[in-house]
Amino acid sequence: MARKRHSDEDILKLLREIEVRLASGSDVSASCRAAGISDATYYTWRKKFGGMVRSQLSEMKALEKEN
C-alpha cells in the first residue's frame, strides 16, 4: 500500500473530524477507519498537533523554519 502524505492543514482537519465522531459516541478505531488512518497515526498526530488551531500551526512552522 502506497503511503499518503498529509499536509499539516489536512491533519488538523482529520483530527477535528475524528474528535466530532468521538463526541457522538463512536470509538477510536471506527473513527480512524472512517478517516482512512490507523490508530497509531491518530495518536501520533494528536500528540503533535492536539489542541492546535490554524494560527498556532503557522506559528509552529515559522519557529521550525527559524531554527
CHARMM internal coordinates of N, CA and C (Angstrom, degrees):
IC EDIT
DIST 1 N 1 CA 1.4371
DIST 1 CA 1 C 1.5230
ANGL 1 N 1 CA 1 C 109.17
DIST 1 C 2 N 1.3074
ANGL 1 CA 1 C 2 N 116.40
DIHE 1 N 1 CA 1 C 2 N 130.54
DIST 2 N 2 CA 1.4511
ANGL 1 C 2 N 2 CA 121.05
DIHE 1 CA 1 C 2 N 2 CA -178.36
DIST 2 CA 2 C 1.5195
ANGL 2 N 2 CA 2 C 110.35
DIHE 1 C 2 N 2 CA 2 C -73.76
DIST 2 C 3 N 1.3089
ANGL 2 CA 2 C 3 N 115.24
DIHE 2 N 2 CA 2 C 3 N 145.89
DIST 3 N 3 CA 1.4532
ANGL 2 C 3 N 3 CA 119.89
DIHE 2 CA 2 C 3 N 3 CA 178.89
DIST 3 CA 3 C 1.5128
ANGL 3 N 3 CA 3 C 109.63
DIHE 2 C 3 N 3 CA 3 C -78.61
DIST 3 C 4 N 1.2908
ANGL 3 CA 3 C 4 N 115.70
DIHE 3 N 3 CA 3 C 4 N 141.99
DIST 4 N 4 CA 1.4506
ANGL 3 C 4 N 4 CA 121.36
DIHE 3 CA 3 C 4 N 4 CA 177.88
DIST 4 CA 4 C 1.5228
ANGL 4 N 4 CA 4 C 107.42
DIHE 3 C 4 N 4 CA 4 C -111.77
DIST 4 C 5 N 1.2949
ANGL 4 CA 4 C 5 N 115.94
DIHE 4 N 4 CA 4 C 5 N 122.33
DIST 5 N 5 CA 1.4574
ANGL 4 C 5 N 5 CA 120.20
DIHE 4 CA 4 C 5 N 5 CA 179.04
DIST 5 CA 5 C 1.5184
ANGL 5 N 5 CA 5 C 109.25
DIHE 4 C 5 N 5 CA 5 C -90.09
DIST 5 C 6 N 1.3036
ANGL 5 CA 5 C 6 N 115.88
DIHE 5 N 5 CA 5 C 6 N 131.85
DIST 6 N 6 CA 1.4583
ANGL 5 C 6 N 6 CA 121.50
DIHE 5 CA 5 C 6 N 6 CA 179.03
DIST 6 CA 6 C 1.5248
ANGL 6 N 6 CA 6 C 108.60
DIHE 5 C 6 N 6 CA 6 C -109.12
DIST 6 C 7 N 1.3215
ANGL 6 CA 6 C 7 N 116.17
DIHE 6 N 6 CA 6 C 7 N 140.26
DIST 7 N 7 CA 1.4593
ANGL 6 C 7 N 7 CA 119.43
DIHE 6 CA 6 C 7 N 7 CA 174.21
DIST 7 CA 7 C 1.5245
ANGL 7 N 7 CA 7 C 108.12
DIHE 6 C 7 N 7 CA 7 C -75.38
DIST 7 C 8 N 1.3181
ANGL 7 CA 7 C 8 N 115.73
DIHE 7 N 7 CA 7 C 8 N 165.95
DIST 8 N 8 CA 1.4573
ANGL 7 C 8 N 8 CA 119.91
DIHE 7 CA 7 C 8 N 8 CA -179.39
DIST 8 CA 8 C 1.5233
ANGL 8 N 8 CA 8 C 111.26
DIHE 7 C 8 N 8 CA 8 C -62.63
DIST 8 C 9 N 1.3303
ANGL 8 CA 8 C 9 N 117.08
DIHE 8 N 8 CA 8 C 9 N -36.51
DIST 9 N 9 CA 1.4586
ANGL 8 C 9 N 9 CA 120.39
DIHE 8 CA 8 C 9 N 9 CA 178.26
DIST 9 CA 9 C 1.5255
ANGL 9 N 9 CA 9 C 110.76
DIHE 8 C 9 N 9 CA 9 C -65.91
DIST 9 C 10 N 1.3303
ANGL 9 CA 9 C 10 N 116.53
DIHE 9 N 9 CA 9 C 10 N -39.54
DIST 10 N 10 CA 1.4634
ANGL 9 C 10 N 10 CA 120.60
DIHE 9 CA 9 C 10 N 10 CA 177.05
DIST 10 CA 10 C 1.5314
ANGL 10 N 10 CA 10 C 111.30
DIHE 9 C 10 N 10 CA 10 C -63.50
DIST 10 C 11 N 1.3198
ANGL 10 CA 10 C 11 N 115.72
DIHE 10 N 10 CA 10 C 11 N -38.20
DIST 11 N 11 CA 1.4617
ANGL 10 C 11 N 11 CA 120.62
DIHE 10 CA 10 C 11 N 11 CA 179.44
DIST 11 CA 11 C 1.5294
ANGL 11 N 11 CA 11 C 109.96
DIHE 10 C 11 N 11 CA 11 C -63.26
DIST 11 C 12 N 1.3369
ANGL 11 CA 11 C 12 N 116.90
DIHE 11 N 11 CA 11 C 12 N -45.27
DIST 12 N 12 CA 1.4662
ANGL 11 C 12 N 12 CA 119.83
DIHE 11 CA 11 C 12 N 12 CA 178.63
DIST 12 CA 12 C 1.5221
ANGL 12 N 12 CA 12 C 110.96
DIHE 11 C 12 N 12 CA 12 C -61.61
DIST 12 C 13 N 1.3169
ANGL 12 CA 12 C 13 N 116.51
DIHE 12 N 12 CA 12 C 13 N -39.84
DIST 13 N 13 CA 1.4687
ANGL 12 C 13 N 13 CA 120.60
DIHE 12 CA 12 C 13 N 13 CA 179.38
DIST 13 CA 13 C 1.5302
ANGL 13 N 13 CA 13 C 110.77
DIHE 12 C 13 N 13 CA 13 C -64.22
DIST 13 C 14 N 1.3305
ANGL 13 CA 13 C 14 N 116.99
DIHE 13 N 13 CA 13 C 14 N -45.04
DIST 14 N 14 CA 1.4621
ANGL 13 C 14 N 14 CA 120.83
DIHE 13 CA 13 C 14 N 14 CA 179.27
DIST 14 CA 14 C 1.5266
ANGL 14 N 14 CA 14 C 111.47
DIHE 13 C 14 N 14 CA 14 C -64.50
DIST 14 C 15 N 1.3325
ANGL 14 CA 14 C 15 N 116.76
DIHE 14 N 14 CA 14 C 15 N -40.51
DIST 15 N 15 CA 1.4620
ANGL 14 C 15 N 15 CA 119.78
DIHE 14 CA 14 C 15 N 15 CA 178.46
DIST 15 CA 15 C 1.5205
ANGL 15 N 15 CA 15 C 111.02
DIHE 14 C 15 N 15 CA 15 C -62.26
DIST 15 C 16 N 1.3456
ANGL 15 CA 15 C 16 N 117.30
DIHE 15 N 15 CA 15 C 16 N -40.41
DIST 16 N 16 CA 1.4638
ANGL 15 C 16 N 16 CA 120.36
DIHE 15 CA 15 C 16 N 16 CA 177.37
DIST 16 CA 16 C 1.5166
ANGL 16 N 16 CA 16 C 111.30
DIHE 15 C 16 N 16 CA 16 C -64.17
DIST 16 C 17 N 1.3387
ANGL 16 CA 16 C 17 N 116.86
DIHE 16 N 16 CA 16 C 17 N -42.05
DIST 17 N 17 CA 1.4670
ANGL 16 C 17 N 17 CA 120.42
DIHE 16 CA 16 C 17 N 17 CA 178.90
DIST 17 CA 17 C 1.5271
ANGL 17 N 17 CA 17 C 110.91
DIHE 16 C 17 N 17 CA 17 C -61.39
DIST 17 C 18 N 1.3173
ANGL 17 CA 17 C 18 N 116.49
DIHE 17 N 17 CA 17 C 18 N -43.08
DIST 18 N 18 CA 1.4605
ANGL 17 C 18 N 18 CA 120.62
DIHE 17 CA 17 C 18 N 18 CA -179.85
DIST 18 CA 18 C 1.5244
ANGL 18 N 18 CA 18 C 110.14
DIHE 17 C 18 N 18 CA 18 C -65.78
DIST 18 C 19 N 1.3244
ANGL 18 CA 18 C 19 N 117.59
DIHE 18 N 18 CA 18 C 19 N -41.04
DIST 19 N 19 CA 1.4594
ANGL 18 C 19 N 19 CA 120.52
DIHE 18 CA 18 C 19 N 19 CA 178.91
DIST 19 CA 19 C 1.5227
ANGL 19 N 19 CA 19 C 111.45
DIHE 18 C 19 N 19 CA 19 C -62.49
DIST 19 C 20 N 1.3370
ANGL 19 CA 19 C 20 N 117.06
DIHE 19 N 19 CA 19 C 20 N -36.72
DIST 20 N 20 CA 1.4648
ANGL 19 C 20 N 20 CA 120.40
DIHE 19 CA 19 C 20 N 20 CA 177.41
DIST 20 CA 20 C 1.5235
ANGL 20 N 20 CA 20 C 109.98
DIHE 19 C 20 N 20 CA 20 C -65.53
DIST 20 C 21 N 1.3281
ANGL 20 CA 20 C 21 N 116.94
DIHE 20 N 20 CA 20 C 21 N -43.09
DIST 21 N 21 CA 1.4678
ANGL 20 C 21 N 21 CA 120.35
DIHE 20 CA 20 C 21 N 21 CA 178.09
DIST 21 CA 21 C 1.5209
ANGL 21 N 21 CA 21 C 111.29
DIHE 20 C 21 N 21 CA 21 C -63.28
DIST 21 C 22 N 1.3310
ANGL 21 CA 21 C 22 N 116.55
DIHE 21 N 21 CA 21 C 22 N -39.78
DIST 22 N 22 CA 1.4620
ANGL 21 C 22 N 22 CA 120.24
DIHE 21 CA 21 C 22 N 22 CA 179.11
DIST 22 CA 22 C 1.5267
ANGL 22 N 22 CA 22 C 110.99
DIHE 21 C 22 N 22 CA 22 C -66.14
DIST 22 C 23 N 1.3184
ANGL 22 CA 22 C 23 N 116.46
DIHE 22 N 22 CA 22 C 23 N -37.55
DIST 23 N 23 CA 1.4607
ANGL 22 C 23 N 23 CA 119.90
DIHE 22 CA 22 C 23 N 23 CA 178.83
DIST 23 CA 23 C 1.5232
ANGL 23 N 23 CA 23 C 111.91
DIHE 22 C 23 N 23 CA 23 C -67.46
DIST 23 C 24 N 1.3306
ANGL 23 CA 23 C 24 N 116.48
DIHE 23 N 23 CA 23 C 24 N -27.26
DIST 24 N 24 CA 1.4608
ANGL 23 C 24 N 24 CA 119.60
DIHE 23 CA 23 C 24 N 24 CA 179.92
DIST 24 CA 24 C 1.5263
ANGL 24 N 24 CA 24 C 112.51
DIHE 23 C 24 N 24 CA 24 C -84.38
DIST 24 C 25 N 1.3332
ANGL 24 CA 24 C 25 N 116.93
DIHE 24 N 24 CA 24 C 25 N 0.25
DIST 25 N 25 CA 1.4499
ANGL 24 C 25 N 25 CA 120.16
DIHE 24 CA 24 C 25 N 25 CA 173.91
DIST 25 CA 25 C 1.5134
ANGL 25 N 25 CA 25 C 115.85
DIHE 24 C 25 N 25 CA 25 C 108.63
DIST 25 C 26 N 1.3060
ANGL 25 CA 25 C 26 N 118.17
DIHE 25 N 25 CA 25 C 26 N 1.86
DIST 26 N 26 CA 1.4642
ANGL 25 C 26 N 26 CA 121.22
DIHE 25 CA 25 C 26 N 26 CA 178.79
DIST 26 CA 26 C 1.5301
ANGL 26 N 26 CA 26 C 109.38
DIHE 25 C 26 N 26 CA 26 C -77.39
DIST 26 C 27 N 1.3224
ANGL 26 CA 26 C 27 N 116.96
DIHE 26 N 26 CA 26 C 27 N 160.68
DIST 27 N 27 CA 1.4567
ANGL 26 C 27 N 27 CA 119.20
DIHE 26 CA 26 C 27 N 27 CA 176.67
DIST 27 CA 27 C 1.5308
ANGL 27 N 27 CA 27 C 109.96
DIHE 26 C 27 N 27 CA 27 C -93.70
DIST 27 C 28 N 1.3322
ANGL 27 CA 27 C 28 N 116.07
DIHE 27 N 27 CA 27 C 28 N 169.07
DIST 28 N 28 CA 1.4577
ANGL 27 C 28 N 28 CA 121.59
DIHE 27 CA 27 C 28 N 28 CA -173.30
DIST 28 CA 28 C 1.5238
ANGL 28 N 28 CA 28 C 111.63
DIHE 27 C 28 N 28 CA 28 C -64.06
DIST 28 C 29 N 1.3126
ANGL 28 CA 28 C 29 N 117.43
DIHE 28 N 28 CA 28 C 29 N -45.54
DIST 29 N 29 CA 1.4641
ANGL 28 C 29 N 29 CA 119.08
DIHE 28 CA 28 C 29 N 29 CA -175.81
DIST 29 CA 29 C 1.5237
ANGL 29 N 29 CA 29 C 111.70
DIHE 28 C 29 N 29 CA 29 C -64.97
DIST 29 C 30 N 1.3320
ANGL 29 CA 29 C 30 N 117.91
DIHE 29 N 29 CA 29 C 30 N -39.30
DIST 30 N 30 CA 1.4664
ANGL 29 C 30 N 30 CA 120.59
DIHE 29 CA 29 C 30 N 30 CA 178.25
DIST 30 CA 30 C 1.5212
ANGL 30 N 30 CA 30 C 110.88
DIHE 29 C 30 N 30 CA 30 C -68.09
DIST 30 C 31 N 1.3135
ANGL 30 CA 30 C 31 N 117.48
DIHE 30 N 30 CA 30 C 31 N -39.42
DIST 31 N 31 CA 1.4615
ANGL 30 C 31 N 31 CA 121.29
DIHE 30 CA 30 C 31 N 31 CA 179.39
DIST 31 CA 31 C 1.5290
ANGL 31 N 31 CA 31 C 111.03
DIHE 30 C 31 N 31 CA 31 C -65.65
DIST 31 C 32 N 1.3189
ANGL 31 CA 31 C 32 N 116.37
DIHE 31 N 31 CA 31 C 32 N -42.11
DIST 32 N 32 CA 1.4622
ANGL 31 C 32 N 32 CA 120.27
DIHE 31 CA 31 C 32 N 32 CA 178.79
DIST 32 CA 32 C 1.5177
ANGL 32 N 32 CA 32 C 111.16
DIHE 31 C 32 N 32 CA 32 C -66.89
DIST 32 C 33 N 1.3162
ANGL 32 CA 32 C 33 N 116.46
DIHE 32 N 32 CA 32 C 33 N -40.37
DIST 33 N 33 CA 1.4598
ANGL 32 C 33 N 33 CA 120.79
DIHE 32 CA 32 C 33 N 33 CA 178.15
DIST 33 CA 33 C 1.5239
ANGL 33 N 33 CA 33 C 110.69
DIHE 32 C 33 N 33 CA 33 C -60.97
DIST 33 C 34 N 1.3233
ANGL 33 CA 33 C 34 N 116.92
DIHE 33 N 33 CA 33 C 34 N -41.29
DIST 34 N 34 CA 1.4654
ANGL 33 C 34 N 34 CA 121.32
DIHE 33 CA 33 C 34 N 34 CA 179.57
DIST 34 CA 34 C 1.5326
ANGL 34 N 34 CA 34 C 111.04
DIHE 33 C 34 N 34 CA 34 C -66.17
DIST 34 C 35 N 1.3353
ANGL 34 CA 34 C 35 N 116.78
DIHE 34 N 34 CA 34 C 35 N -33.10
DIST 35 N 35 CA 1.4619
ANGL 34 C 35 N 35 CA 121.18
DIHE 34 CA 34 C 35 N 35 CA 179.37
DIST 35 CA 35 C 1.5276
ANGL 35 N 35 CA 35 C 112.09
DIHE 34 C 35 N 35 CA 35 C -82.17
DIST 35 C 36 N 1.3347
ANGL 35 CA 35 C 36 N 117.07
DIHE 35 N 35 CA 35 C 36 N -14.94
DIST 36 N 36 CA 1.4603
ANGL 35 C 36 N 36 CA 120.89
DIHE 35 CA 35 C 36 N 36 CA 177.85
DIST 36 CA 36 C 1.5091
ANGL 36 N 36 CA 36 C 114.78
DIHE 35 C 36 N 36 CA 36 C 86.88
DIST 36 C 37 N 1.3381
ANGL 36 CA 36 C 37 N 116.91
DIHE 36 N 36 CA 36 C 37 N 24.79
DIST 37 N 37 CA 1.4606
ANGL 36 C 37 N 37 CA 120.73
DIHE 36 CA 36 C 37 N 37 CA 177.45
DIST 37 CA 37 C 1.5254
ANGL 37 N 37 CA 37 C 108.87
DIHE 36 C 37 N 37 CA 37 C -128.44
DIST 37 C 38 N 1.3231
ANGL 37 CA 37 C 38 N 115.90
DIHE 37 N 37 CA 37 C 38 N 166.70
DIST 38 N 38 CA 1.4608
ANGL 37 C 38 N 38 CA 119.86
DIHE 37 CA 37 C 38 N 38 CA 179.06
DIST 38 CA 38 C 1.5273
ANGL 38 N 38 CA 38 C 109.99
DIHE 37 C 38 N 38 CA 38 C -88.02
DIST 38 C 39 N 1.3227
ANGL 38 CA 38 C 39 N 114.98
DIHE 38 N 38 CA 38 C 39 N 165.49
DIST 39 N 39 CA 1.4630
ANGL 38 C 39 N 39 CA 120.06
DIHE 38 CA 38 C 39 N 39 CA 177.41
DIST 39 CA 39 C 1.5288
ANGL 39 N 39 CA 39 C 110.91
DIHE 38 C 39 N 39 CA 39 C -61.33
DIST 39 C 40 N 1.3270
ANGL 39 CA 39 C 40 N 116.10
DIHE 39 N 39 CA 39 C 40 N -41.70
DIST 40 N 40 CA 1.4602
ANGL 39 C 40 N 40 CA 120.40
DIHE 39 CA 39 C 40 N 40 CA -178.61
DIST 40 CA 40 C 1.5273
ANGL 40 N 40 CA 40 C 110.95
DIHE 39 C 40 N 40 CA 40 C -63.34
DIST 40 C 41 N 1.3213
ANGL 40 CA 40 C 41 N 116.85
DIHE 40 N 40 CA 40 C 41 N -39.46
DIST 41 N 41 CA 1.4572
ANGL 40 C 41 N 41 CA 120.74
DIHE 40 CA 40 C 41 N 41 CA 177.64
DIST 41 CA 41 C 1.5218
ANGL 41 N 41 CA 41 C 110.49
DIHE 40 C 41 N 41 CA 41 C -63.51
DIST 41 C 42 N 1.3278
ANGL 41 CA 41 C 42 N 116.14
DIHE 41 N 41 CA 41 C 42 N -42.74
DIST 42 N 42 CA 1.4665
ANGL 41 C 42 N 42 CA 120.51
DIHE 41 CA 41 C 42 N 42 CA 178.77
DIST 42 CA 42 C 1.5226
ANGL 42 N 42 CA 42 C 110.74
DIHE 41 C 42 N 42 CA 42 C -58.86
DIST 42 C 43 N 1.3233
ANGL 42 CA 42 C 43 N 117.40
DIHE 42 N 42 CA 42 C 43 N -48.03
DIST 43 N 43 CA 1.4594
ANGL 42 C 43 N 43 CA 120.17
DIHE 42 CA 42 C 43 N 43 CA -177.98
DIST 43 CA 43 C 1.5282
ANGL 43 N 43 CA 43 C 111.58
DIHE 42 C 43 N 43 CA 43 C -66.78
DIST 43 C 44 N 1.3241
ANGL 43 CA 43 C 44 N 117.41
DIHE 43 N 43 CA 43 C 44 N -35.78
DIST 44 N 44 CA 1.4642
ANGL 43 C 44 N 44 CA 120.85
DIHE 43 CA 43 C 44 N 44 CA 177.35
DIST 44 CA 44 C 1.5215
ANGL 44 N 44 CA 44 C 110.57
DIHE 43 C 44 N 44 CA 44 C -65.60
DIST 44 C 45 N 1.3273
ANGL 44 CA 44 C 45 N 116.27
DIHE 44 N 44 CA 44 C 45 N -47.13
DIST 45 N 45 CA 1.4641
ANGL 44 C 45 N 45 CA 120.37
DIHE 44 CA 44 C 45 N 45 CA 178.60
DIST 45 CA 45 C 1.5146
ANGL 45 N 45 CA 45 C 111.35
DIHE 44 C 45 N 45 CA 45 C -63.87
DIST 45 C 46 N 1.3357
ANGL 45 CA 45 C 46 N 117.51
DIHE 45 N 45 CA 45 C 46 N -40.09
DIST 46 N 46 CA 1.4539
ANGL 45 C 46 N 46 CA 121.02
DIHE 45 CA 45 C 46 N 46 CA -179.54
DIST 46 CA 46 C 1.5230
ANGL 46 N 46 CA 46 C 110.15
DIHE 45 C 46 N 46 CA 46 C -63.93
DIST 46 C 47 N 1.3322
ANGL 46 CA 46 C 47 N 116.39
DIHE 46 N 46 CA 46 C 47 N -37.20
DIST 47 N 47 CA 1.4527
ANGL 46 C 47 N 47 CA 120.66
DIHE 46 CA 46 C 47 N 47 CA 178.77
DIST 47 CA 47 C 1.5323
ANGL 47 N 47 CA 47 C 110.88
DIHE 46 C 47 N 47 CA 47 C -65.87
DIST 47 C 48 N 1.3397
ANGL 47 CA 47 C 48 N 115.95
DIHE 47 N 47 CA 47 C 48 N -39.42
DIST 48 N 48 CA 1.4604
ANGL 47 C 48 N 48 CA 120.48
DIHE 47 CA 47 C 48 N 48 CA -176.97
DIST 48 CA 48 C 1.5258
ANGL 48 N 48 CA 48 C 112.82
DIHE 47 C 48 N 48 CA 48 C -83.19
DIST 48 C 49 N 1.3474
ANGL 48 CA 48 C 49 N 117.35
DIHE 48 N 48 CA 48 C 49 N -43.10
DIST 49 N 49 CA 1.4570
ANGL 48 C 49 N 49 CA 121.39
DIHE 48 CA 48 C 49 N 49 CA -171.98
DIST 49 CA 49 C 1.5236
ANGL 49 N 49 CA 49 C 113.72
DIHE 48 C 49 N 49 CA 49 C -112.30
DIST 49 C 50 N 1.3098
ANGL 49 CA 49 C 50 N 119.52
DIHE 49 N 49 CA 49 C 50 N 1.95
DIST 50 N 50 CA 1.4569
ANGL 49 C 50 N 50 CA 122.12
DIHE 49 CA 49 C 50 N 50 CA -173.61
DIST 50 CA 50 C 1.5139
ANGL 50 N 50 CA 50 C 113.52
DIHE 49 C 50 N 50 CA 50 C -58.60
DIST 50 C 51 N 1.3171
ANGL 50 CA 50 C 51 N 116.74
DIHE 50 N 50 CA 50 C 51 N 129.12
DIST 51 N 51 CA 1.4521
ANGL 50 C 51 N 51 CA 122.08
DIHE 50 CA 50 C 51 N 51 CA 177.90
DIST 51 CA 51 C 1.5126
ANGL 51 N 51 CA 51 C 115.20
DIHE 50 C 51 N 51 CA 51 C 80.25
DIST 51 C 52 N 1.3123
ANGL 51 CA 51 C 52 N 117.33
DIHE 51 N 51 CA 51 C 52 N 2.61
DIST 52 N 52 CA 1.4599
ANGL 51 C 52 N 52 CA 120.71
DIHE 51 CA 51 C 52 N 52 CA -179.78
DIST 52 CA 52 C 1.5176
ANGL 52 N 52 CA 52 C 111.19
DIHE 51 C 52 N 52 CA 52 C -83.52
DIST 52 C 53 N 1.3033
ANGL 52 CA 52 C 53 N 114.62
DIHE 52 N 52 CA 52 C 53 N 149.93
DIST 53 N 53 CA 1.4598
ANGL 52 C 53 N 53 CA 120.93
DIHE 52 CA 52 C 53 N 53 CA 169.46
DIST 53 CA 53 C 1.5207
ANGL 53 N 53 CA 53 C 107.08
DIHE 52 C 53 N 53 CA 53 C -113.67
DIST 53 C 54 N 1.3058
ANGL 53 CA 53 C 54 N 116.00
DIHE 53 N 53 CA 53 C 54 N 172.47
DIST 54 N 54 CA 1.4587
ANGL 53 C 54 N 54 CA 120.39
DIHE 53 CA 53 C 54 N 54 CA -173.76
DIST 54 CA 54 C 1.5278
ANGL 54 N 54 CA 54 C 112.81
DIHE 53 C 54 N 54 CA 54 C -58.88
DIST 54 C 55 N 1.3230
ANGL 54 CA 54 C 55 N 118.17
DIHE 54 N 54 CA 54 C 55 N -37.25
DIST 55 N 55 CA 1.4669
ANGL 54 C 55 N 55 CA 120.29
DIHE 54 CA 54 C 55 N 55 CA -179.29
DIST 55 CA 55 C 1.5301
ANGL 55 N 55 CA 55 C 110.98
DIHE 54 C 55 N 55 CA 55 C -66.74
DIST 55 C 56 N 1.3282
ANGL 55 CA 55 C 56 N 117.04
DIHE 55 N 55 CA 55 C 56 N -38.75
DIST 56 N 56 CA 1.4602
ANGL 55 C 56 N 56 CA 120.12
DIHE 55 CA 55 C 56 N 56 CA 177.69
DIST 56 CA 56 C 1.5264
ANGL 56 N 56 CA 56 C 110.71
DIHE 55 C 56 N 56 CA 56 C -67.43
DIST 56 C 57 N 1.3290
ANGL 56 CA 56 C 57 N 116.25
DIHE 56 N 56 CA 56 C 57 N -33.36
DIST 57 N 57 CA 1.4599
ANGL 56 C 57 N 57 CA 120.50
DIHE 56 CA 56 C 57 N 57 CA 178.23
DIST 57 CA 57 C 1.5228
ANGL 57 N 57 CA 57 C 110.17
DIHE 56 C 57 N 57 CA 57 C -64.23
DIST 57 C 58 N 1.3248
ANGL 57 CA 57 C 58 N 117.46
DIHE 57 N 57 CA 57 C 58 N -43.35
DIST 58 N 58 CA 1.4624
ANGL 57 C 58 N 58 CA 119.85
DIHE 57 CA 57 C 58 N 58 CA 179.62
DIST 58 CA 58 C 1.5257
ANGL 58 N 58 CA 58 C 111.03
DIHE 57 C 58 N 58 CA 58 C -65.87
DIST 58 C 59 N 1.3387
ANGL 58 CA 58 C 59 N 117.41
DIHE 58 N 58 CA 58 C 59 N -36.16
DIST 59 N 59 CA 1.4604
ANGL 58 C 59 N 59 CA 120.35
DIHE 58 CA 58 C 59 N 59 CA 176.01
DIST 59 CA 59 C 1.5214
ANGL 59 N 59 CA 59 C 111.13
DIHE 58 C 59 N 59 CA 59 C -64.38
DIST 59 C 60 N 1.3402
ANGL 59 CA 59 C 60 N 116.74
DIHE 59 N 59 CA 59 C 60 N -41.62
DIST 60 N 60 CA 1.4564
ANGL 59 C 60 N 60 CA 120.89
DIHE 59 CA 59 C 60 N 60 CA 179.14
DIST 60 CA 60 C 1.5247
ANGL 60 N 60 CA 60 C 110.76
DIHE 59 C 60 N 60 CA 60 C -62.98
DIST 60 C 61 N 1.3349
ANGL 60 CA 60 C 61 N 117.11
DIHE 60 N 60 CA 60 C 61 N -42.38
DIST 61 N 61 CA 1.4642
ANGL 60 C 61 N 61 CA 120.78
DIHE 60 CA 60 C 61 N 61 CA 178.46
DIST 61 CA 61 C 1.5233
ANGL 61 N 61 CA 61 C 110.92
DIHE 60 C 61 N 61 CA 61 C -62.41
DIST 61 C 62 N 1.3295
ANGL 61 CA 61 C 62 N 116.70
DIHE 61 N 61 CA 61 C 62 N -41.08
DIST 62 N 62 CA 1.4629
ANGL 61 C 62 N 62 CA 120.63
DIHE 61 CA 61 C 62 N 62 CA 179.74
DIST 62 CA 62 C 1.5252
ANGL 62 N 62 CA 62 C 110.74
DIHE 61 C 62 N 62 CA 62 C -64.41
DIST 62 C 63 N 1.3195
ANGL 62 CA 62 C 63 N 117.30
DIHE 62 N 62 CA 62 C 63 N -41.22
DIST 63 N 63 CA 1.4689
ANGL 62 C 63 N 63 CA 119.74
DIHE 62 CA 62 C 63 N 63 CA 178.25
DIST 63 CA 63 C 1.5121
ANGL 63 N 63 CA 63 C 111.81
DIHE 62 C 63 N 63 CA 63 C -66.79
DIST 63 C 64 N 1.3188
ANGL 63 CA 63 C 64 N 117.54
DIHE 63 N 63 CA 63 C 64 N -39.10
DIST 64 N 64 CA 1.4638
ANGL 63 C 64 N 64 CA 120.05
DIHE 63 CA 63 C 64 N 64 CA 177.75
DIST 64 CA 64 C 1.5200
ANGL 64 N 64 CA 64 C 110.88
DIHE 63 C 64 N 64 CA 64 C -65.13
DIST 64 C 65 N 1.3102
ANGL 64 CA 64 C 65 N 116.63
DIHE 64 N 64 CA 64 C 65 N -38.35
DIST 65 N 65 CA 1.4614
ANGL 64 C 65 N 65 CA 120.85
DIHE 64 CA 64 C 65 N 65 CA 179.69
DIST 65 CA 65 C 1.5290
ANGL 65 N 65 CA 65 C 110.08
DIHE 64 C 65 N 65 CA 65 C -67.82
DIST 65 C 66 N 1.3295
ANGL 65 CA 65 C 66 N 116.22
DIHE 65 N 65 CA 65 C 66 N -38.31
DIST 66 N 66 CA 1.4469
ANGL 65 C 66 N 66 CA 121.56
DIHE 65 CA 65 C 66 N 66 CA 179.96
DIST 66 CA 66 C 1.5346
ANGL 66 N 66 CA 66 C 111.38
DIHE 65 C 66 N 66 CA 66 C -64.68
DIST 66 C 67 N 1.3136
ANGL 66 CA 66 C 67 N 116.08
DIHE 66 N 66 CA 66 C 67 N -40.03
DIST 67 N 67 CA 1.4663
ANGL 66 C 67 N 67 CA 120.49
DIHE 66 CA 66 C 67 N 67 CA -179.77
DIST 67 CA 67 C 1.5010
ANGL 67 N 67 CA 67 C 109.73
DIHE 66 C 67 N 67 CA 67 C -75.08
END
COOR INIT
IC SEED 1 N 1 CA 1 C
IC BUILD
